[in-house]
């Protein structure tokens, strides 16, 4: 019996097992699942299937495992279910090639919810993850303190020294890569990098529009936890570029983490807690767009309507919230983007953030930002639509698979001869930056809006 025919039989059966998040999600998508199992178009789009050739490491195979758990043919604590669900990058590259429109990302989160509900039974790694998600990430003061410590270690050269002296590698390759991730978040000489924090978090315009023309309106900036903690320069650049296009930029003070790490880890209740807080934080200006500059955050924010669909108090608010979310590139795409001056830099290439590309469907918009830079020496990147292997903290939880996916990305980058790589997500910036550093590749990784911001500064747009 082929796996396809086995799936057909399995999916056609009903059971009387108690309903769970996994069961509920699968039942809601049952017809799409039945259609999806015949095609196999997702296989070659899946980085982990390409790496292993194992059907269970494909979206189709993982859905088979989820259905087996739902019907009682496999337990959620089985090694097979845990192994292959854990090994999914969650890049969602399978979604656009699926003719049935299966929303695999939501099914994956439901599957991981089953694993998260096992509690601390999965070992030390899982217990540490639960501790961090529940007792640090849900508490902004603790999270801000953690990022402050990380910045001190980074800026004082501690991470660089351990890497340079190869002490980190002696401890473990995972520790070495973790330090390389931190080191790769260090500011480069791209635009104004003075200071690493947006000091004024009050909800007021950062500055007046640059000239007397009629303002475009207000834009609310979602700063993000990792972006604000390690890449606040990207938030500053985003605000300046929006102001250059006559937007009054506001930063709601009570916003928190988007909840993506919680959702990807299966802690859906933690994700809902954060989602409710963000919805409340952005209710003061209900018509203003919510601007993000992190693909992972944006993809999470646009799914709040699904995450809170069964919450009577927040369902309608979540729907309206998600409809307002757009990446900074998507916001600029609706305008005539101002042309900046030449930055006279070397070869630049672009790698698409999976969640920006597949979650927010922003494929062309980031490239339009780069085209607005006069005489930019741009070389397209082969395989730019493929995952880099970062996937949140996947690179630390599944280092071998992450490394395998990253090597392919780095090989394509070397082919371009690029000195600068632009990508629209902090996790991707750190993943590619760390990989390049450890591989001895001279490469600066930045956000596209940083390059545009630098070109505007050199053009004299900022006084």
N, C-alpha and C positions, 0 to 999 in steps of 0.2 A: 504494500500500500504506500503510495506517495504521501509526502507531508501535506500536499494540497488536498487530496481526497480525505485524509485523516482529519484535517481541519474542517472540511465541509460536514462530515459526520458529527464531529464534536460540537460545532457551532449550531447544529440543528437540534440538539438535545436540550431539554429544560431540566432543571433540578430544583429541589426545595431547600437548598442551602440558605442560611440567613443572608440578607443583603448587606453588602459592604460598599465602600466607595468604589472599589474595583468592579464589583458586580453591577452597581448602578450605572457606572460609566459605560461598561460594555453593553448592557441592555439598551441604553439610549442610542448606541451606535451599531446595534446588531446588524441591520441591513447593510450598512457600509462595510462592516467586517466580512459579511458573507460575499459581497462583491469583490472586496480587496484580495481575498485569498487565491484567486485564480490567476492574477496577472504576473506577479513577480517583478514588476518594474522597479520596485523599491530596492531590490537587491544591490544593483550596481551603484545606486545612489547612496548606499549606506557605507560609511568609512570602516566600521568594524567588520562588516561582512567581507568587504574587499580585502581587509587585512588578514582575516582568519579563514575565509571560505566556509565558515560554519553557518549552516542555516539558522541555528538558534541565536546567532549574533546578527540576524537581520530583523527588520521590523516585522516581517511576516512570521518569522520563527518566534519572536518574543510575544506576539499576539497569540500564537499557539500556546505558549506557556501560560499566559494570563488566563486564557480560556480554560486550560486544564486545571488551574487553581480554582477558578470560579465553579467548575463542575465537580470539584472534589477528587479529581483524578491525580492531582499533585498538591502537595502541601506548600504553603507559602514559605516555610522554613527549609524547603528542600534545597540542596546544593545547586541543582540545575537552575531552578527559578532564580535564586539569589545571584548566581554567577552571571547569567546572561542579562538580567535586568540591570544589574550593577554596571555591566560593561557597555551599556548604551550611552553614547555621548549626548543624546538628547538634542542633536543639531537640527532635527526636523527637515533634513534634506529629502526625506522620503515623501513628505506631504505634497509638494508641488508636482511630483511625478505620478501620484496616485490618481487614477481616473475616477475612483469612487469618492474621493474627497475625504478619506479617513483622517481624522484629527489625531494623529498618532501621539503628538506631544501631550495631549490630555490623557490618553490611555497610559502613557509611560508614567506620568505623575500619579495616576491611580494605582498602577502596579507597584511603584515605590512606596506608596502609602501603606500597602500591605506589609512591606518589609519594615517600614518605620514603626508600624504597630506591633512588631515583634518585641519592641522594647530593647533592653540591653542584651538580648540573647545572641546577638551576632558578633560579639567580641569587643575588644578594647577600641578598635578604630571606630566602630559604630557608637560606642558610649561617649567617646571624645566628641564626635560630630554632634550628637544630641546635646551634650553639655554646652558646646559653643553656640549652637542654634537657639537653644532655649534660654540660656543664662547670660549670653553676651549679646548676640545679634538682636534679640527682642528688647534690649535695654540700651537706648541711645547713649547715655553717659558712659556706660561701660565700653560700648563699641568705639566711641570717640577716643576714649583713653587708650584702647588697644591700638588704634591707628596712630595716635600720637607717639606711642612707644615705638611702633614700627618705623615711623618717619625719623625718629631720633637715631635708631640703629642704622637706618639707611643713609641719612645725611652725615652722620659722624664717620662713615666709612667702615663700620663694623662688618656689614655684609660683604662689602668689596674685599676686605682683608681676609676674611675666612675663605672666600672663593679664590683669591689670588694665591694664597698660601696652600691651597688644596686641603685645608683642614676639614672643610665641610664634606668633601668627598670621602675622607677617611671615616667620618662619622656614618654617613650613608648617602647614597645617590639621591634619595628622596629629600633629605635635608639640604643637600647641595642645590637641588632644583628649586626648593622653596626659597632659599636665599637669593638665587638668581632671579626668581620672580620679583622679589622685593627690590633688588638692585635695578632691574629693568624698568621700574616705575620712576626712577630718578629723572628729574627734568633735564632736557637737552636744550641746546641753544636755538630754540624755535620760538620766536615771539617773546613776549614779556613774561618771564618766569620768576619775577621777584615775588617771593612769598608763596606759600603753598596752600593758604586757606583763604576762602572768602570770609573776611572777618565779620562783616555785617550781615547777620542772618535775618534781620528784621524784614517784614514784608513791605518794602518800599522800592521805588525805582533805583537801580544802581546809578543811573545818570540820566540827564535829559537827552532827548533825541539830538543828533549832531547838527541839525540845521532847522530852518524855520518851516520846512514843508510839513504838510499835515501828517501826523503820526499814523502808522499802520494800526496801532492799538497796543494792547498789553499782551505780554507773553509770560507765562508762569514757568519758571525753570525748575525742573526736577533734578536736584543735584546728585542724588545717589549716594550710597554709603562708601563704596570703594572709590568711586570717582572723586567724591569730596575728601575722602581720607588720604588718598595717594596721588590723585590726578586733579586737584582743585584748579590747576592751571587750565585744564580743558573747560571747566565751568566758567572761568574768567574769559577765556577766548570766545566761548559760545555767547556769553552776555555781550561782549564787545561787537561781535559780528551781527547779532540781532539788533543792537542799538544803531549800528551803521546802516541798517535797513529800516530805521525809524520805528523800532519797537521799544516800548517801555518795558523793561525786564524786571520782574518781581520774583522774590524767592520766599515762598510761604515758610514760616519759621518752624512749624510743627511737623513737617514731613519726616518720614522715617525710611528705612530700607524698603525696597520694592517688594521683597518676599520671594525673589526668584530662587535664592539658595534653599530656602525652606521648601518651596514647591518641588524643586528638582530632587531634593533629598526625601520627599514623601511626607514632610511635616506640613500637611495642608492646613491644619488648624493654626499653626504659626503663621503661615502665609496669609490666612484670612484675617488674623489679628492685625498684621501690618497693613493689609489692604484697607481695612476699615479706618485706620488712623490716617492713611494718606488721602482717602476720599474726603474725610472731614477737614483735613488741612487745606485742600484745594477747592472748598465750596464757596469761598468768599467772592470769587470772580468766575461764575459758572459758564460764561461765554468765552473766556480767554483760553487759547490753546495751551496745553501742557507740553512743554518742550523737553525732550531728553537728548542726551548725547552718548548714551550707552545702549548698544543693541540689546543686551541681556535685560536691562531694566525696562526698556521700551516694550519688548515682547511680553514681559510679565504684566506691565501696566495695562496693555490692551486686552488682557484676558481676565481682568477683574470682573467683567460681566459674567463670565463663565464660572469663575471661582466663587462668586457670591450669588449665583443664580437662585439658590434655595434659601437665601437670607431675606426674609420679608422686609426687614428694616433697611437693607442696603442694596437690594437687587436693582431697583430703578436708578439709584444714585450711581451704582457701579457701571451700569449700562451707559449713562451719560458721561461718566468719567472716562471710560475707555474710548468713547467716540472722540474725545478731545485730545488724545495723546498722539503726538507725532514726533519723529526724530527731527533734529535741527535741519538736516538736509531736506527732509520733506517739507518743512516750513518754508525754507528758502526756495524750494522748487516751485512754490505757488507764486513767486515774485520774479522780477527780473533781477537776477543776482548781479550785484556790482562787480565790475572787473577790477581785480587788484593788480599791482605792478609785479614785474618779474622779481623773483627772489634769488635768481642766479644760483640755484643749488644744483646738485648732481641729479642722477637718475632717480625718479620717484616711481613707485608702483603702489598698487592698492589691493588689499585683501578684504573680502567681504566678511563682515561678522555674520555668522549663521543666523542668529536671532534677529538681526536687523534685516537680513535678506529674506528669510523664510517666515519670521514672526511678524514683521512690520511691512513686508513686501517693498522694502526700500532698496531696489537694485541699481537704478540709474541715478537717483538723487545725490548720493555721495560723490559720484563721478562728476556731476554738474558743478559741485563746489570746487573740485580740483580744476575743472576746465575754466573756471573764473579767474584762475591765476595765470597771468600773461606769461607766455613762453615757457611754461612748465615742461621740463624734460620728462614726459610720462611714458612708461613702458607697461603695457598690460601684463598681468600675472596669470600664467597658465594655472588652471585649477583654483582660481580665486574664490570660487563658490564652494569649495570643499572645506570641511572643518579643519582647524589648526590643531585640535586635540586639547584645547584648554577646558572649555565646557564648565565654567565655574571653578569648582575645586576638584574636578575629575582628574586633573593632572597630578594631584597628590594622592587621590584615592585609588586610581588605576594607572600608576606611572608607566607600566610597560606598554599598554595599549596606547596611552597618550603619546608616548615617545615614538611609537611606530607611525602614528598619524602625523606627528610633527615633522618627522624626517622627510616625508614626501613634500610637505609644504616648504621646508627649508631648501630642498633641492630645486624646486621651481623658482624660489626667490633668487638663488645663486645664478640661475640661468638668465635672469633679467639684468644682472649687474647693478641692481638698485643699491643706492646708498641710504635711501629713506623709504620706509614702508608706512603707508597710512592705512589705518583700520578704525572702525567705529565702535569699539568696545574695549574697556580697560582690561578685561580678562584676556582678550586676544592680544592686546598690546604687550602684556606681561608674558604670555605664553611664547609668542614669537620672539620677543626681545630676549627672554631667558635662553631659549633654544639657540638663537644666533650667538649669544655671548659664550655659551658653553662649547659651541662648535667652532669658535674663533672667526665668525663672520662679522665683518664691520658693517653694522646696520643700525640706523636710528629708526625707532618705531614711534609713531605719533598718531594723533587723531587728524582727519582731514580738515576739521575746523581750525586746528592750530596752524596749518599751512596757510589757509585762507586769511586767518587773523594776522599772521606775519606779513602777508602781502598787503593787507589793508594798512598796517602800521607803516610799512615802507612807502606806501602811496600817500601818506599824510592824512588818512581818514580820522585818525585819533589825535586830538589836540591835548 
